[in-house]
Amino acid sequence: MNVDSVRFQHLLGIEGLSREDLIFLLENSQQFVEVSQRDLKKVPALRGKTIINLFLEPSTRTRASFEIAGKRLSADTINISGSGTSVSKGETLLDTARTLQAMNPDILVVRHRSSGAAHFLSQELTRTAVVNAGDGMHEHPTQALLDCLTLCQHFELAPSELKGKNITIVGDIRHSRVARSNIWAHQLLGNKVTLVGPATLVPHEFADEEAFGGGVRICHTLREGVEGADVVMVLRIQLERQSDNFIPTLEEYTRQYCVTPQVLEGAAPGCVVLHPGPANRGIEISSTLYEGTQSLVEKQVTNGVAVRMATLFLLGSRGRKENV
Ligand code: ASP
């Protein structure tokens, strides 16, 4: 597969990608890891291209890494965030996006609180590739890619060999775009996904065939859910999206679902821990675990740059012949 055979014009989610596309993205990401380890961390791959990062919801890791990724590819990148835009004066997302498109950017990276925002823009913008950097509770595809890349590196497996692993995702699945993108990714790769949390935060529909093909197991007890897990992904309790009372109190949640080194004693030997950040230490994950030897959190952040470089490179160089 080469750049010209990439079938997607936008990266809106993991849902809808083929296994081949996913593996191709991961293999390309692996190649970009090395660029960030160089003394001079820049390649001319997207010289002359313009990338706009439109972040209308808070972000630290994703926004910084998209910006770094664009710069390391030599693209001209500009960042726009919610409070500094005409959105705060009442302009609609579509008008904002059309205004930006009129300046001829090649790629628009968008984060928005509404599920479906990136998809909507991809239908409306005719000349600009759209990358979903997190849309409401829907998807966060580059997060799933960086999580998978981190696991490939840790287990020393090529992306096509990352299969048959037990992946347990713990926490606020209901509100998590990270969980949704990861579930799709692990279904494509052939890993087994278990979701753990209180019934209010882990809706039983996730196990339905219509939701994710029926391959997802649900558990409401932490110890049972992590039993035999090769990977435990801990999610943040999304306090900003809790419109109803999904949990009685944070203390109660912590008592039942906080992931600690002791909880992981029943996991598979060599079990590793992922967290997309930002973490509520002491609520969904203990500090000892977050910083301990089982944690791959920093590697995830590092890999975020490589994954975003690969994504921007593949979308930004469609139809071009040059290589890195
Ligand atoms: N940073 C991730 C996201 O934007 C996870 C989180 O916020 O909890 O979805």
Residues whose N, C-alpha, C, O or C-beta is under 5 A from the ligand:
A	BS01	LIG	G134 H140 V178 R236 P276 G277 P278
